[in-house]
């Protein structure tokens, strides 16, 4: 699964075998979660509050680009890298 962004120990990942609704995966330490792009709802898993807040801040900033990356992955098999909060 390609990592499309990384910041403060948080990895943002898209899975090319994923299904709708458009979502991304987050890994932070021993925690993992799947988060819907449209509204930031956690679909599965858990993130501690600090990681959850940083991930939500990143999602809000990059929501349009994140959807473009999802579409590119689904339609062409290629993801678009996105800057992290620390870049």
mmCIF file as gemmi writes it, N, C-alpha and C atoms, coordinates in Angstrom:
data_model
loop_
_atom_site.group_PDB
_atom_site.id
_atom_site.type_symbol
_atom_site.label_atom_id
_atom_site.label_alt_id
_atom_site.label_comp_id
_atom_site.label_asym_id
_atom_site.label_entity_id
_atom_site.label_seq_id
_atom_site.pdbx_PDB_ins_code
_atom_site.Cartn_x
_atom_site.Cartn_y
_atom_site.Cartn_z
_atom_site.occupancy
_atom_site.B_iso_or_equiv
_atom_site.pdbx_formal_charge
_atom_site.auth_seq_id
_atom_site.auth_asym_id
_atom_site.pdbx_PDB_model_num
ATOM 1 N N . UNK Axp A 1 ? 0.849 -1.178 0 1 0 ? 1 A 1
ATOM 2 C CA . UNK Axp A 1 ? 0 0 0 1 0 ? 1 A 1
ATOM 3 C C . UNK Axp A 1 ? 0.895 1.241 0 1 0 ? 1 A 1
ATOM 4 N N . UNK Axp A 2 ? 0.713 2.125 -0.976 1 0 ? 2 A 1
ATOM 5 C CA . UNK Axp A 2 ? 1.579 3.296 -1.068 1 0 ? 2 A 1
ATOM 6 C C . UNK Axp A 2 ? 1.286 4.355 -0.005 1 0 ? 2 A 1
ATOM 7 N N . UNK Axp A 3 ? 2.365 4.859 0.584 1 0 ? 3 A 1
ATOM 8 C CA . UNK Axp A 3 ? 2.269 5.981 1.509 1 0 ? 3 A 1
ATOM 9 C C . UNK Axp A 3 ? 2.207 7.259 0.685 1 0 ? 3 A 1
ATOM 10 N N . UNK Axp A 4 ? 1.162 8.057 0.87 1 0 ? 4 A 1
ATOM 11 C CA . UNK Axp A 4 ? 1.038 9.291 0.093 1 0 ? 4 A 1
ATOM 12 C C . UNK Axp A 4 ? 1.472 10.52 0.88 1 0 ? 4 A 1
ATOM 13 N N . UNK Axp A 5 ? 1.566 10.388 2.21 1 0 ? 5 A 1
ATOM 14 C CA . UNK Axp A 5 ? 2.018 11.497 3.034 1 0 ? 5 A 1
ATOM 15 C C . UNK Axp A 5 ? 2.52 10.95 4.366 1 0 ? 5 A 1
ATOM 16 N N . UNK Axp A 6 ? 3.388 11.723 4.989 1 0 ? 6 A 1
ATOM 17 C CA . UNK Axp A 6 ? 3.926 11.317 6.286 1 0 ? 6 A 1
ATOM 18 C C . UNK Axp A 6 ? 4.3 12.572 7.057 1 0 ? 6 A 1
ATOM 19 N N . UNK Axp A 7 ? 3.915 12.636 8.328 1 0 ? 7 A 1
ATOM 20 C CA . UNK Axp A 7 ? 4.226 13.789 9.161 1 0 ? 7 A 1
ATOM 21 C C . UNK Axp A 7 ? 4.064 13.411 10.628 1 0 ? 7 A 1
ATOM 22 N N . UNK Axp A 8 ? 4.983 13.88 11.46 1 0 ? 8 A 1
ATOM 23 C CA . UNK Axp A 8 ? 4.928 13.684 12.907 1 0 ? 8 A 1
ATOM 24 C C . UNK Axp A 8 ? 4.673 12.222 13.295 1 0 ? 8 A 1
ATOM 25 N N . UNK Axp A 9 ? 5.287 11.301 12.578 1 0 ? 9 A 1
ATOM 26 C CA . UNK Axp A 9 ? 5.123 9.879 12.876 1 0 ? 9 A 1
ATOM 27 C C . UNK Axp A 9 ? 3.838 9.267 12.35 1 0 ? 9 A 1
ATOM 28 N N . UNK Axp A 10 ? 3.042 10.04 11.629 1 0 ? 10 A 1
ATOM 29 C CA . UNK Axp A 10 ? 1.772 9.569 11.069 1 0 ? 10 A 1
ATOM 30 C C . UNK Axp A 10 ? 1.99 9.238 9.598 1 0 ? 10 A 1
ATOM 31 N N . UNK Axp A 11 ? 1.557 8.057 9.176 1 0 ? 11 A 1
ATOM 32 C CA . UNK Axp A 11 ? 1.621 7.668 7.767 1 0 ? 11 A 1
ATOM 33 C C . UNK Axp A 11 ? 0.215 7.653 7.196 1 0 ? 11 A 1
ATOM 34 N N . UNK Axp A 12 ? 0.046 8.285 6.032 1 0 ? 12 A 1
ATOM 35 C CA . UNK Axp A 12 ? -1.223 8.286 5.31 1 0 ? 12 A 1
ATOM 36 C C . UNK Axp A 12 ? -1.047 7.368 4.102 1 0 ? 12 A 1
ATOM 37 N N . UNK Axp A 13 ? -1.925 6.388 3.988 1 0 ? 13 A 1
ATOM 38 C CA . UNK Axp A 13 ? -1.766 5.318 3 1 0 ? 13 A 1
ATOM 39 C C . UNK Axp A 13 ? -3.055 5.145 2.205 1 0 ? 13 A 1
ATOM 40 N N . UNK Axp A 14 ? -2.903 4.89 0.906 1 0 ? 14 A 1
ATOM 41 C CA . UNK Axp A 14 ? -4.033 4.481 0.074 1 0 ? 14 A 1
ATOM 42 C C . UNK Axp A 14 ? -3.805 3.04 -0.346 1 0 ? 14 A 1
ATOM 43 N N . UNK Axp A 15 ? -4.861 2.263 -0.334 1 0 ? 15 A 1
ATOM 44 C CA . UNK Axp A 15 ? -4.789 0.854 -0.718 1 0 ? 15 A 1
ATOM 45 C C . UNK Axp A 15 ? -5.41 0.693 -2.101 1 0 ? 15 A 1
ATOM 46 N N . UNK Axp A 16 ? -4.619 0.264 -3.099 1 0 ? 16 A 1
ATOM 47 C CA . UNK Axp A 16 ? -5.157 0.146 -4.459 1 0 ? 16 A 1
ATOM 48 C C . UNK Axp A 16 ? -6.276 -0.879 -4.603 1 0 ? 16 A 1
ATOM 49 N N . UNK Axp A 17 ? -6.455 -1.739 -3.643 1 0 ? 17 A 1
ATOM 50 C CA . UNK Axp A 17 ? -7.527 -2.739 -3.706 1 0 ? 17 A 1
ATOM 51 C C . UNK Axp A 17 ? -8.763 -2.293 -2.921 1 0 ? 17 A 1
ATOM 52 N N . UNK Axp A 18 ? -8.772 -1.036 -2.505 1 0 ? 18 A 1
ATOM 53 C CA . UNK Axp A 18 ? -9.876 -0.556 -1.67 1 0 ? 18 A 1
ATOM 54 C C . UNK Axp A 18 ? -11.158 -0.328 -2.456 1 0 ? 18 A 1
ATOM 55 N N . UNK Axp A 19 ? -12.192 -0.088 -1.733 1 0 ? 19 A 1
ATOM 56 C CA . UNK Axp A 19 ? -13.554 0.03 -2.234 1 0 ? 19 A 1
ATOM 57 C C . UNK Axp A 19 ? -14.122 1.374 -1.797 1 0 ? 19 A 1
ATOM 58 N N . UNK Axp A 20 ? -15.289 1.729 -2.316 1 0 ? 20 A 1
ATOM 59 C CA . UNK Axp A 20 ? -15.988 2.935 -1.872 1 0 ? 20 A 1
ATOM 60 C C . UNK Axp A 20 ? -16.526 2.736 -0.467 1 0 ? 20 A 1
ATOM 61 N N . UNK Axp A 21 ? -16.722 3.771 0.314 1 0 ? 21 A 1
ATOM 62 C CA . UNK Axp A 21 ? -16.509 5.162 -0.023 1 0 ? 21 A 1
ATOM 63 C C . UNK Axp A 21 ? -15.017 5.501 -0.043 1 0 ? 21 A 1
ATOM 64 N N . UNK Axp A 22 ? -14.628 6.557 -0.786 1 0 ? 22 A 1
ATOM 65 C CA . UNK Axp A 22 ? -13.221 6.955 -0.795 1 0 ? 22 A 1
ATOM 66 C C . UNK Axp A 22 ? -12.72 7.197 0.627 1 0 ? 22 A 1
ATOM 67 N N . UNK Axp A 23 ? -11.626 6.555 0.955 1 0 ? 23 A 1
ATOM 68 C CA . UNK Axp A 23 ? -11.061 6.682 2.297 1 0 ? 23 A 1
ATOM 69 C C . UNK Axp A 23 ? -9.558 6.451 2.245 1 0 ? 23 A 1
ATOM 70 N N . UNK Axp A 24 ? -8.9 6.755 3.337 1 0 ? 24 A 1
ATOM 71 C CA . UNK Axp A 24 ? -7.466 6.521 3.452 1 0 ? 24 A 1
ATOM 72 C C . UNK Axp A 24 ? -7.191 5.815 4.764 1 0 ? 24 A 1
ATOM 73 N N . UNK Axp A 25 ? -6.02 5.225 4.844 1 0 ? 25 A 1
ATOM 74 C CA . UNK Axp A 25 ? -5.602 4.505 6.042 1 0 ? 25 A 1
ATOM 75 C C . UNK Axp A 25 ? -4.534 5.324 6.748 1 0 ? 25 A 1
ATOM 76 N N . UNK Axp A 26 ? -4.551 5.272 8.055 1 0 ? 26 A 1
ATOM 77 C CA . UNK Axp A 26 ? -3.59 5.999 8.879 1 0 ? 26 A 1
ATOM 78 C C . UNK Axp A 26 ? -2.897 5.003 9.793 1 0 ? 26 A 1
ATOM 79 N N . UNK Axp A 27 ? -1.587 5.125 9.869 1 0 ? 27 A 1
ATOM 80 C CA . UNK Axp A 27 ? -0.808 4.342 10.835 1 0 ? 27 A 1
ATOM 81 C C . UNK Axp A 27 ? -0.036 5.315 11.712 1 0 ? 27 A 1
ATOM 82 N N . UNK Axp A 28 ? -0.149 5.088 13.005 1 0 ? 28 A 1
ATOM 83 C CA . UNK Axp A 28 ? 0.569 5.897 13.978 1 0 ? 28 A 1
ATOM 84 C C . UNK Axp A 28 ? 0.933 4.984 15.141 1 0 ? 28 A 1
ATOM 85 N N . UNK Axp A 29 ? 2.244 4.8 15.362 1 0 ? 29 A 1
ATOM 86 C CA . UNK Axp A 29 ? 2.717 3.857 16.385 1 0 ? 29 A 1
ATOM 87 C C . UNK Axp A 29 ? 2.018 2.52 16.18 1 0 ? 29 A 1
ATOM 88 N N . UNK Axp A 30 ? 1.361 2 17.203 1 0 ? 30 A 1
ATOM 89 C CA . UNK Axp A 30 ? 0.68 0.7 17.072 1 0 ? 30 A 1
ATOM 90 C C . UNK Axp A 30 ? -0.78 0.844 16.646 1 0 ? 30 A 1
ATOM 91 N N . UNK Axp A 31 ? -1.195 2.064 16.321 1 0 ? 31 A 1
ATOM 92 C CA . UNK Axp A 31 ? -2.597 2.32 15.986 1 0 ? 31 A 1
ATOM 93 C C . UNK Axp A 31 ? -2.81 2.401 14.477 1 0 ? 31 A 1
ATOM 94 N N . UNK Axp A 32 ? -3.998 1.99 14.048 1 0 ? 32 A 1
ATOM 95 C CA . UNK Axp A 32 ? -4.392 2.088 12.644 1 0 ? 32 A 1
ATOM 96 C C . UNK Axp A 32 ? -5.859 2.478 12.564 1 0 ? 32 A 1
ATOM 97 N N . UNK Axp A 33 ? -6.196 3.218 11.51 1 0 ? 33 A 1
ATOM 98 C CA . UNK Axp A 33 ? -7.592 3.592 11.281 1 0 ? 33 A 1
ATOM 99 C C . UNK Axp A 33 ? -7.821 3.806 9.791 1 0 ? 33 A 1
ATOM 100 N N . UNK Axp A 34 ? -9.057 3.606 9.371 1 0 ? 34 A 1
ATOM 101 C CA . UNK Axp A 34 ? -9.506 3.954 8.021 1 0 ? 34 A 1
ATOM 102 C C . UNK Axp A 34 ? -10.438 5.149 8.172 1 0 ? 34 A 1
ATOM 103 N N . UNK Axp A 35 ? -10.194 6.203 7.381 1 0 ? 35 A 1
ATOM 104 C CA . UNK Axp A 35 ? -10.935 7.458 7.532 1 0 ? 35 A 1
ATOM 105 C C . UNK Axp A 35 ? -11.553 7.871 6.199 1 0 ? 35 A 1
ATOM 106 N N . UNK Axp A 36 ? -12.842 8.17 6.227 1 0 ? 36 A 1
ATOM 107 C CA . UNK Axp A 36 ? -13.543 8.603 5.018 1 0 ? 36 A 1
ATOM 108 C C . UNK Axp A 36 ? -13.079 10.005 4.629 1 0 ? 36 A 1
ATOM 109 N N . UNK Axp A 37 ? -12.764 10.179 3.346 1 0 ? 37 A 1
ATOM 110 C CA . UNK Axp A 37 ? -12.261 11.457 2.855 1 0 ? 37 A 1
ATOM 111 C C . UNK Axp A 37 ? -13.315 12.556 2.973 1 0 ? 37 A 1
ATOM 112 N N . UNK Axp A 38 ? -14.545 12.267 2.656 1 0 ? 38 A 1
ATOM 113 C CA . UNK Axp A 38 ? -15.599 13.287 2.588 1 0 ? 38 A 1
ATOM 114 C C . UNK Axp A 38 ? -15.841 14.018 3.901 1 0 ? 38 A 1
ATOM 115 N N . UNK Axp A 39 ? -15.846 13.289 5.011 1 0 ? 39 A 1
ATOM 116 C CA . UNK Axp A 39 ? -16.225 13.919 6.283 1 0 ? 39 A 1
ATOM 117 C C . UNK Axp A 39 ? -15.305 13.597 7.459 1 0 ? 39 A 1
ATOM 118 N N . UNK Axp A 40 ? -14.261 12.813 7.229 1 0 ? 40 A 1
ATOM 119 C CA . UNK Axp A 40 ? -13.316 12.503 8.293 1 0 ? 40 A 1
ATOM 120 C C . UNK Axp A 40 ? -13.779 11.461 9.284 1 0 ? 40 A 1
ATOM 121 N N . UNK Axp A 41 ? -14.894 10.813 9.018 1 0 ? 41 A 1
ATOM 122 C CA . UNK Axp A 41 ? -15.396 9.78 9.93 1 0 ? 41 A 1
ATOM 123 C C . UNK Axp A 41 ? -14.455 8.582 9.933 1 0 ? 41 A 1
ATOM 124 N N . UNK Axp A 42 ? -14.164 8.07 11.135 1 0 ? 42 A 1
ATOM 125 C CA . UNK Axp A 42 ? -13.378 6.842 11.248 1 0 ? 42 A 1
ATOM 126 C C . UNK Axp A 42 ? -14.286 5.675 10.904 1 0 ? 42 A 1
ATOM 127 N N . UNK Axp A 43 ? -13.911 4.938 9.866 1 0 ? 43 A 1
ATOM 128 C CA . UNK Axp A 43 ? -14.689 3.788 9.415 1 0 ? 43 A 1
ATOM 129 C C . UNK Axp A 43 ? -14.296 2.521 10.159 1 0 ? 43 A 1
ATOM 130 N N . UNK Axp A 44 ? -13.036 2.454 10.561 1 0 ? 44 A 1
ATOM 131 C CA . UNK Axp A 44 ? -12.528 1.288 11.292 1 0 ? 44 A 1
ATOM 132 C C . UNK Axp A 44 ? -11.275 1.706 12.039 1 0 ? 44 A 1
ATOM 133 N N . UNK Axp A 45 ? -11.014 1.062 13.152 1 0 ? 45 A 1
ATOM 134 C CA . UNK Axp A 45 ? -9.793 1.301 13.896 1 0 ? 45 A 1
ATOM 135 C C . UNK Axp A 45 ? -9.906 2.432 14.903 1 0 ? 45 A 1
ATOM 136 N N . UNK Axp A 46 ? -8.738 2.894 15.366 1 0 ? 46 A 1
ATOM 137 C CA . UNK Axp A 46 ? -8.665 3.908 16.415 1 0 ? 46 A 1
ATOM 138 C C . UNK Axp A 46 ? -7.363 4.677 16.276 1 0 ? 46 A 1
ATOM 139 N N . UNK Axp A 47 ? -7.417 5.976 16.563 1 0 ? 47 A 1
ATOM 140 C CA . UNK Axp A 47 ? -6.229 6.813 16.679 1 0 ? 47 A 1
ATOM 141 C C . UNK Axp A 47 ? -6.31 7.574 17.99 1 0 ? 47 A 1
ATOM 142 N N . UNK Axp A 48 ? -5.178 7.754 18.685 1 0 ? 48 A 1
ATOM 143 C CA . UNK Axp A 48 ? -5.195 8.582 19.886 1 0 ? 48 A 1
ATOM 144 C C . UNK Axp A 48 ? -5.569 10.025 19.518 1 0 ? 48 A 1
ATOM 145 N N . UNK Axp A 49 ? -6.107 10.785 20.46 1 0 ? 49 A 1
ATOM 146 C CA . UNK Axp A 49 ? -6.612 12.133 20.169 1 0 ? 49 A 1
ATOM 147 C C . UNK Axp A 49 ? -5.626 13.05 19.436 1 0 ? 49 A 1
ATOM 148 N N . UNK Axp A 50 ? -4.365 13.076 19.835 1 0 ? 50 A 1
ATOM 149 C CA . UNK Axp A 50 ? -3.401 13.965 19.177 1 0 ? 50 A 1
ATOM 150 C C . UNK Axp A 50 ? -3.22 13.581 17.714 1 0 ? 50 A 1
ATOM 151 N N . UNK Axp A 51 ? -3.023 12.3 17.435 1 0 ? 51 A 1
ATOM 152 C CA . UNK Axp A 51 ? -2.863 11.833 16.052 1 0 ? 51 A 1
ATOM 153 C C . UNK Axp A 51 ? -4.147 12.056 15.266 1 0 ? 51 A 1
ATOM 154 N N . UNK Axp A 52 ? -5.278 11.862 15.898 1 0 ? 52 A 1
ATOM 155 C CA . UNK Axp A 52 ? -6.574 12.071 15.242 1 0 ? 52 A 1
ATOM 156 C C . UNK Axp A 52 ? -6.741 13.534 14.851 1 0 ? 52 A 1
ATOM 157 N N . UNK Axp A 53 ? -6.383 14.432 15.746 1 0 ? 53 A 1
ATOM 158 C CA . UNK Axp A 53 ? -6.49 15.862 15.461 1 0 ? 53 A 1
ATOM 159 C C . UNK Axp A 53 ? -5.576 16.309 14.328 1 0 ? 53 A 1
ATOM 160 N N . UNK Axp A 54 ? -4.332 15.838 14.336 1 0 ? 54 A 1
ATOM 161 C CA . UNK Axp A 54 ? -3.393 16.181 13.267 1 0 ? 54 A 1
ATOM 162 C C . UNK Axp A 54 ? -3.855 15.616 11.929 1 0 ? 54 A 1
ATOM 163 N N . UNK Axp A 55 ? -4.368 14.394 11.953 1 0 ? 55 A 1
ATOM 164 C CA . UNK Axp A 55 ? -4.866 13.767 10.728 1 0 ? 55 A 1
ATOM 165 C C . UNK Axp A 55 ? -6.058 14.538 10.179 1 0 ? 55 A 1
ATOM 166 N N . UNK Axp A 56 ? -6.946 14.977 11.042 1 0 ? 56 A 1
ATOM 167 C CA . UNK Axp A 56 ? -8.117 15.738 10.602 1 0 ? 56 A 1
ATOM 168 C C . UNK Axp A 56 ? -7.703 17.101 10.051 1 0 ? 56 A 1
ATOM 169 N N . UNK Axp A 57 ? -6.754 17.742 10.683 1 0 ? 57 A 1
ATOM 170 C CA . UNK Axp A 57 ? -6.247 19.021 10.173 1 0 ? 57 A 1
ATOM 171 C C . UNK Axp A 57 ? -5.68 18.831 8.765 1 0 ? 57 A 1
ATOM 172 N N . UNK Axp A 58 ? -4.878 17.775 8.579 1 0 ? 58 A 1
ATOM 173 C CA . UNK Axp A 58 ? -4.295 17.464 7.266 1 0 ? 58 A 1
ATOM 174 C C . UNK Axp A 58 ? -5.393 17.173 6.245 1 0 ? 58 A 1
ATOM 175 N N . UNK Axp A 59 ? -6.4 16.377 6.63 1 0 ? 59 A 1
ATOM 176 C CA . UNK Axp A 59 ? -7.493 16.022 5.71 1 0 ? 59 A 1
ATOM 177 C C . UNK Axp A 59 ? -8.237 17.27 5.237 1 0 ? 59 A 1
ATOM 178 N N . UNK Axp A 60 ? -8.519 18.179 6.146 1 0 ? 60 A 1
ATOM 179 C CA . UNK Axp A 60 ? -9.239 19.4 5.781 1 0 ? 60 A 1
ATOM 180 C C . UNK Axp A 60 ? -8.437 20.269 4.813 1 0 ? 60 A 1
ATOM 181 N N . UNK Axp A 61 ? -7.149 20.375 5.04 1 0 ? 61 A 1
ATOM 182 C CA . UNK Axp A 61 ? -6.284 21.17 4.165 1 0 ? 61 A 1
ATOM 183 C C . UNK Axp A 61 ? -6.197 20.554 2.771 1 0 ? 61 A 1
ATOM 184 N N . UNK Axp A 62 ? -6.098 19.229 2.712 1 0 ? 62 A 1
ATOM 185 C CA . UNK Axp A 62 ? -5.789 18.541 1.455 1 0 ? 62 A 1
ATOM 186 C C . UNK Axp A 62 ? -6.943 17.708 0.903 1 0 ? 62 A 1
ATOM 187 N N . UNK Axp A 63 ? -8.163 17.976 1.32 1 0 ? 63 A 1
ATOM 188 C CA . UNK Axp A 63 ? -9.291 17.124 0.935 1 0 ? 63 A 1
ATOM 189 C C . UNK Axp A 63 ? -9.444 16.995 -0.584 1 0 ? 63 A 1
ATOM 190 N N . UNK Axp A 64 ? -9.355 18.088 -1.31 1 0 ? 64 A 1
ATOM 191 C CA . UNK Axp A 64 ? -9.511 18.03 -2.768 1 0 ? 64 A 1
ATOM 192 C C . UNK Axp A 64 ? -8.395 17.202 -3.406 1 0 ? 64 A 1
ATOM 193 N N . UNK Axp A 65 ? -7.165 17.447 -2.98 1 0 ? 65 A 1
ATOM 194 C CA . UNK Axp A 65 ? -6.017 16.698 -3.52 1 0 ? 65 A 1
ATOM 195 C C . UNK Axp A 65 ? -6.112 15.23 -3.132 1 0 ? 65 A 1
ATOM 196 N N . UNK Axp A 66 ? -6.602 14.952 -1.965 1 0 ? 66 A 1
ATOM 197 C CA . UNK Axp A 66 ? -6.772 13.578 -1.501 1 0 ? 66 A 1
ATOM 198 C C . UNK Axp A 66 ? -7.767 12.829 -2.381 1 0 ? 66 A 1
ATOM 199 N N . UNK Axp A 67 ? -8.857 13.474 -2.747 1 0 ? 67 A 1
ATOM 200 C CA . UNK Axp A 67 ? -9.824 12.857 -3.662 1 0 ? 67 A 1
ATOM 201 C C . UNK Axp A 67 ? -9.217 12.643 -5.045 1 0 ? 67 A 1
ATOM 202 N N . UNK Axp A 68 ? -8.385 13.583 -5.498 1 0 ? 68 A 1
ATOM 203 C CA . UNK Axp A 68 ? -7.69 13.412 -6.779 1 0 ? 68 A 1
ATOM 204 C C . UNK Axp A 68 ? -6.766 12.203 -6.722 1 0 ? 68 A 1
ATOM 205 N N . UNK Axp A 69 ? -6.066 12.029 -5.615 1 0 ? 69 A 1
ATOM 206 C CA . UNK Axp A 69 ? -5.172 10.882 -5.463 1 0 ? 69 A 1
ATOM 207 C C . UNK Axp A 69 ? -5.962 9.581 -5.454 1 0 ? 69 A 1
ATOM 208 N N . UNK Axp A 70 ? -7.095 9.565 -4.743 1 0 ? 70 A 1
ATOM 209 C CA . UNK Axp A 70 ? -7.967 8.379 -4.717 1 0 ? 70 A 1
ATOM 210 C C . UNK Axp A 70 ? -8.417 8.028 -6.14 1 0 ? 70 A 1
ATOM 211 N N . UNK Axp A 71 ? -8.922 9.03 -6.88 1 0 ? 71 A 1
ATOM 212 C CA . UNK Axp A 71 ? -9.393 8.8 -8.249 1 0 ? 71 A 1
ATOM 213 C C . UNK Axp A 71 ? -8.27 8.306 -9.15 1 0 ? 71 A 1
ATOM 214 N N . UNK Axp A 72 ? -7.093 8.892 -9.024 1 0 ? 72 A 1
ATOM 215 C CA . UNK Axp A 72 ? -5.947 8.469 -9.822 1 0 ? 72 A 1
ATOM 216 C C . UNK Axp A 72 ? -5.574 7.024 -9.518 1 0 ? 72 A 1
ATOM 217 N N . UNK Axp A 73 ? -5.625 6.658 -8.248 1 0 ? 73 A 1
ATOM 218 C CA . UNK Axp A 73 ? -5.302 5.285 -7.853 1 0 ? 73 A 1
ATOM 219 C C . UNK Axp A 73 ? -6.324 4.309 -8.425 1 0 ? 73 A 1
ATOM 220 N N . UNK Axp A 74 ? -7.603 4.621 -8.296 1 0 ? 74 A 1
ATOM 221 C CA . UNK Axp A 74 ? -8.658 3.727 -8.767 1 0 ? 74 A 1
ATOM 222 C C . UNK Axp A 74 ? -8.638 3.608 -10.288 1 0 ? 74 A 1
ATOM 223 N N . UNK Axp A 75 ? -8.465 4.731 -10.996 1 0 ? 75 A 1
ATOM 224 C CA . UNK Axp A 75 ? -8.561 4.741 -12.453 1 0 ? 75 A 1
ATOM 225 C C . UNK Axp A 75 ? -7.268 4.413 -13.185 1 0 ? 75 A 1
ATOM 226 N N . UNK Axp A 76 ? -6.119 4.765 -12.596 1 0 ? 76 A 1
ATOM 227 C CA . UNK Axp A 76 ? -4.851 4.608 -13.301 1 0 ? 76 A 1
ATOM 228 C C . UNK Axp A 76 ? -3.809 3.81 -12.528 1 0 ? 76 A 1
ATOM 229 N N . UNK Axp A 77 ? -4.125 3.434 -11.287 1 0 ? 77 A 1
ATOM 230 C CA . UNK Axp A 77 ? -3.183 2.662 -10.484 1 0 ? 77 A 1
ATOM 231 C C . UNK Axp A 77 ? -2.018 3.469 -9.947 1 0 ? 77 A 1
ATOM 232 N N . UNK Axp A 78 ? -2.128 4.805 -9.972 1 0 ? 78 A 1
ATOM 233 C CA . UNK Axp A 78 ? -1.047 5.664 -9.489 1 0 ? 78 A 1
ATOM 234 C C . UNK Axp A 78 ? -1.595 6.646 -8.462 1 0 ? 78 A 1
ATOM 235 N N . UNK Axp A 79 ? -0.865 6.797 -7.369 1 0 ? 79 A 1
ATOM 236 C CA . UNK Axp A 79 ? -1.278 7.755 -6.345 1 0 ? 79 A 1
ATOM 237 C C . UNK Axp A 79 ? -0.542 9.07 -6.535 1 0 ? 79 A 1
ATOM 238 N N . UNK Axp A 80 ? -1.105 10.115 -5.987 1 0 ? 80 A 1
ATOM 239 C CA . UNK Axp A 80 ? -0.485 11.433 -5.99 1 0 ? 80 A 1
ATOM 240 C C . UNK Axp A 80 ? 0.007 11.692 -4.572 1 0 ? 80 A 1
ATOM 241 N N . UNK Axp A 81 ? 1.294 11.983 -4.43 1 0 ? 81 A 1
ATOM 242 C CA . UNK Axp A 81 ? 1.85 12.299 -3.112 1 0 ? 81 A 1
ATOM 243 C C . UNK Axp A 81 ? 1.337 13.664 -2.657 1 0 ? 81 A 1
ATOM 244 N N . UNK Axp A 82 ? 1.158 13.802 -1.344 1 0 ? 82 A 1
ATOM 245 C CA . UNK Axp A 82 ? 0.629 15.035 -0.767 1 0 ? 82 A 1
ATOM 246 C C . UNK Axp A 82 ? 1.536 15.456 0.389 1 0 ? 82 A 1
ATOM 247 N N . UNK Axp A 83 ? 1.83 16.736 0.472 1 0 ? 83 A 1
ATOM 248 C CA . UNK Axp A 83 ? 2.7 17.248 1.532 1 0 ? 83 A 1
ATOM 249 C C . UNK Axp A 83 ? 2.103 16.981 2.907 1 0 ? 83 A 1
ATOM 250 N N . UNK Axp A 84 ? 2.981 16.776 3.867 1 0 ? 84 A 1
ATOM 251 C CA . UNK Axp A 84 ? 2.554 16.599 5.247 1 0 ? 84 A 1
ATOM 252 C C . UNK Axp A 84 ? 2.389 17.944 5.942 1 0 ? 84 A 1
ATOM 253 N N . UNK Axp A 85 ? 1.919 17.926 7.172 1 0 ? 85 A 1
ATOM 254 C CA . UNK Axp A 85 ? 1.753 19.161 7.939 1 0 ? 85 A 1
ATOM 255 C C . UNK Axp A 85 ? 3.087 19.811 8.28 1 0 ? 85 A 1
ATOM 256 N N . UNK Axp A 86 ? 4.152 19.026 8.296 1 0 ? 86 A 1
ATOM 257 C CA . UNK Axp A 86 ? 5.463 19.539 8.677 1 0 ? 86 A 1
ATOM 258 C C . UNK Axp A 86 ? 6.3 19.967 7.474 1 0 ? 86 A 1
ATOM 259 N N . UNK Axp A 87 ? 5.689 20.056 6.312 1 0 ? 87 A 1
ATOM 260 C CA . UNK Axp A 87 ? 6.448 20.431 5.105 1 0 ? 87 A 1
ATOM 261 C C . UNK Axp A 87 ? 6.011 21.771 4.588 1 0 ? 87 A 1
